[in-house]
Amino acid sequence: MRTFREQLKESRCSPIRTYRDLTVGNGSVPHFFLYELLTCLLGPLPGGAGLLLRKMFYPGLFQHGGRGLIIGRNVVLRHPEKISIGNNVTIDDNCLVDARGAGLEGIVLEEEVIINRNCIIQSRSGPIRMGHGTSLGSNSVIVSWCGIDIGEKVLAAGGIYISAGVYHFDNPEIAIMDQGSYTKGPIHIGRDCWLGTRAVVLDGVNIGDGAVIGAGAVVTKDLPEYSIASGVPAKVKKTRNKHFSGNRQCNF
């Protein structure tokens, strides 16, 4: 797959065309100027006025913009025409949502998704979907190289890293960044999962519904439904009782 560095190297366009390709893609010139106007004037605007104006005018940038949208300050949007936003979605301050490589499926944030501040959601190649009611903690990173699908009501704590792709490094005489990249397959995280602080999920992994991933765990292999896993690499420690109705505290 071609990296953004390779795309820039191959580019023979003017700086303004390169910038336009990076930010809005192949959209019309009026759409590009609308993007520039809104992001320059409203993007950094603080307070309630900024929230209200972004709520009013930003939905027009997206492929689909739902009602009740809340977008914080300094949110960076790339190729917003490939981004679909459900109702009552929140994207907090200083986030990046980049759909450049998302293809026709794009990036989909379903209803009531919450993206907390300083998060990166980036598609280098392949779509990204975050299901209804999912919450992504602050300072988290999601990078799609082959597709990432996150189910409904997933609770992801701060500092999560989900990345579906790795670089070749076999030839020591060539810089790793120049050897190309590959992926073992898309990432799928089922509904009602809980990912602890700074958990890492690598490419080709499927996590079943209702799984709990301990803080700092590195998930390199599939995990079954309702499993509780921790460690590096993550291993199943126990299984949740689907019929248990009381309160339970899980310690790792």
C-alpha positions in Angstrom: 0.0 0.0 0.0 1.2 3.5 -0.8 2.1 5.7 2.2 1.3 9.4 2.4 5.0 10.1 2.1 5.0 8.2 -1.3 2.0 10.2 -2.4 3.7 13.5 -1.7 6.9 12.3 -3.5 4.9 11.4 -6.6 2.9 14.6 -6.5 3.7 17.2 -9.3 1.0 19.6 -8.2 1.3 23.1 -6.9 1.4 23.5 -3.1 -2.2 24.7 -3.0 -3.3 21.7 -5.0 -1.3 19.3 -2.7 -2.9 21.0 0.3 -6.4 20.7 -1.2 -5.8 17.0 -2.0 -4.8 16.4 1.7 -7.7 18.3 3.2 -10.8 17.9 1.1 -9.8 15.5 -1.7 -11.4 15.8 -5.1 -14.2 18.0 -4.1 -15.3 21.1 -6.0 -13.6 24.5 -5.6 -16.6 26.0 -3.8 -16.6 23.1 -1.4 -12.9 23.7 -0.7 -13.4 27.4 0.0 -16.4 26.5 2.3 -14.1 24.1 4.2 -11.4 26.8 4.5 -13.9 29.4 5.6 -15.6 27.3 8.3 -12.4 25.7 9.7 -10.5 28.9 9.8 -13.2 31.1 11.3 -15.1 28.6 13.5 -12.6 25.8 14.2 -10.6 27.7 16.9 -13.6 29.7 18.2 -14.0 29.2 22.0 -16.9 29.1 24.3 -20.6 28.5 23.7 -20.6 30.6 20.5 -18.0 28.3 18.9 -19.9 25.2 19.9 -23.2 26.6 18.6 -21.8 27.8 15.3 -20.0 24.6 14.6 -23.1 22.7 15.4 -25.0 24.8 12.9 -22.5 24.9 10.0 -20.2 21.9 10.2 -22.7 19.2 9.3 -22.7 20.5 5.7 -19.1 19.4 5.3 -19.8 15.7 6.0 -21.2 13.0 3.8 -24.0 12.9 6.4 -24.2 15.1 9.4 -26.6 14.2 12.2 -28.5 16.3 14.6 -27.1 17.4 17.9 -23.5 17.4 16.8 -21.0 18.8 19.3 -17.5 19.6 18.0 -14.9 21.2 20.2 -12.1 23.6 19.4 -9.3 22.9 16.9 -10.8 19.6 15.5 -9.1 18.8 12.2 -11.2 17.1 9.5 -9.6 15.6 6.4 -11.8 14.5 3.5 -15.0 15.2 5.5 -17.1 14.1 2.5 -16.1 10.6 3.4 -17.2 11.0 7.0 -20.8 10.1 8.2 -21.9 11.4 11.6 -24.9 10.1 13.4 -27.2 12.0 15.8 -25.8 13.4 19.1 -22.2 12.7 18.3 -19.5 14.5 20.3 -15.9 15.2 19.1 -13.9 17.0 21.8 -11.1 19.5 21.4 -7.9 18.9 19.4 -9.0 15.7 17.7 -8.1 14.6 14.2 -10.6 12.7 12.0 -8.9 11.8 8.7 -10.8 9.8 6.1 -8.3 10.1 3.2 -7.9 6.4 2.7 -11.3 5.3 3.8 -12.6 4.5 0.3 -16.3 4.4 -0.5 -17.3 3.1 3.0 -15.6 6.0 4.7 -15.5 6.7 8.4 -18.8 6.2 10.2 -19.5 7.5 13.7 -22.9 6.2 14.6 -25.4 7.8 17.0 -24.2 9.0 20.4 -20.5 8.2 19.8 -18.2 10.2 22.0 -14.6 11.0 21.0 -12.8 12.6 23.9 -10.1 15.2 23.5 -6.7 14.7 21.7 -7.8 11.6 19.8 -6.6 10.5 16.3 -8.9 8.6 14.0 -7.1 8.0 10.8 -7.8 5.9 7.7 -4.6 5.2 5.7 -6.4 2.4 3.8 -9.8 0.9 4.7 -12.9 2.1 6.4 -13.5 2.8 10.1 -16.9 2.3 11.9 -17.6 3.1 15.5 -21.0 1.7 16.7 -23.9 3.4 18.5 -23.0 4.7 21.9 -19.3 3.8 21.8 -16.9 6.1 23.8 -13.2 6.6 23.0 -11.0 7.9 25.8 -8.7 10.9 25.6 -5.3 10.6 23.8 -6.4 7.5 21.9 -5.3 6.5 18.4 -7.1 4.5 15.8 -5.3 3.9 12.5 -6.9 1.8 9.8 -4.7 0.1 7.1 -7.3 -2.6 6.2 -10.5 -1.7 8.1 -11.5 -1.3 11.7 -15.0 -2.1 13.0 -15.9 -1.3 16.6 -19.3 -2.4 17.8 -22.0 -0.7 19.9 -21.5 0.4 23.4 -17.8 -0.2 23.5 -16.0 1.6 26.4 -12.4 2.5 25.5 -10.4 4.2 28.2 -7.7 6.8 27.7 -4.5 6.1 25.6 -6.0 3.2 23.6 -4.0 2.3 20.5 -5.7 0.3 17.7 -3.7 -0.1 14.5 -4.2 -2.6 11.6 -0.9 -2.6 9.8 2.9 -3.1 10.1 6.0 -2.3 8.1 8.4 -4.8 6.4 11.8 -4.7 8.0 13.7 -7.7 6.5 16.3 -5.8 4.6 18.7 -3.9 7.0 20.2 -2.0 4.1 17.0 -0.2 3.3 15.2 2.2 5.7 12.2 0.6 7.3 9.9 3.4 6.1 11.0 2.6 2.5 10.3 -1.1 2.6 6.6 -0.8 2.4 3.8 -2.0 4.7 1.3 -4.9 4.9 -1.5 -6.0 7.1 -2.8 -9.3 8.5 -6.4 -8.2 8.1 -9.0 -5.9 9.6 -9.7 -5.4 13.3 -13.1 -6.2 14.7 -14.1 -5.4 18.2 -17.6 -6.7 19.3 -20.3 -4.9 21.1 -20.2 -4.1 24.9 -16.4 -4.5 25.2 -14.3 -2.6 27.7 -10.7 -1.7 26.8 -8.6 -0.6 29.8 -6.2 2.3 29.8 -3.4 2.1 27.2 -4.5 -1.2 25.8 -3.2 -2.0 22.3 -5.0 -4.0 19.6 -3.0 -5.1 16.6 -4.0 -6.0 13.1 -6.0 -9.0 12.1 -7.5 -9.4 15.6 -11.2 -10.2 16.4 -12.4 -9.5 19.9 -15.8 -11.1 20.8 -18.8 -9.3 22.3 -18.6 -8.4 26.0 -14.8 -9.0 26.3 -12.8 -7.0 28.9 -9.2 -6.1 28.1 -6.9 -5.1 31.0 -4.9 -1.9 31.2 -1.7 -2.0 29.2 -2.6 -5.3 27.5 -1.4 -5.9 24.0 -3.9 -8.0 22.0 -2.2 -10.0 19.2 -4.7 -12.8 18.8 -8.4 -13.3 18.7 -10.3 -13.3 22.0 -13.6 -15.1 22.6 -16.9 -13.5 23.8 -17.1 -12.4 27.4 -13.4 -13.3 28.0 -11.3 -11.2 30.5 -7.8 -10.8 29.1 -4.6 -9.0 30.3 -0.8 -9.1 29.8 1.7 -8.7 27.0 0.7 -10.5 24.9 -2.9 -10.6 26.2 -4.1 -14.0 27.5 -7.5 -15.0 28.7 -7.6 -15.1 32.6 -11.3 -15.8 33.1 -14.7 -15.6 31.6 -17.5 -13.3 32.5 -20.8 -14.9 33.7 -23.4 -13.6 31.3 -26.2 -14.4 33.8 -24.6 -12.6 36.8 -26.8 -9.7 37.8 -24.9 -8.1 40.7 -21.8 -5.9 40.8 -18.4 -7.3 40.1 -15.0 -5.8 40.3 -12.3 -7.1 38.0 -8.7 -6.8 39.1 -5.8 -7.5 36.7 
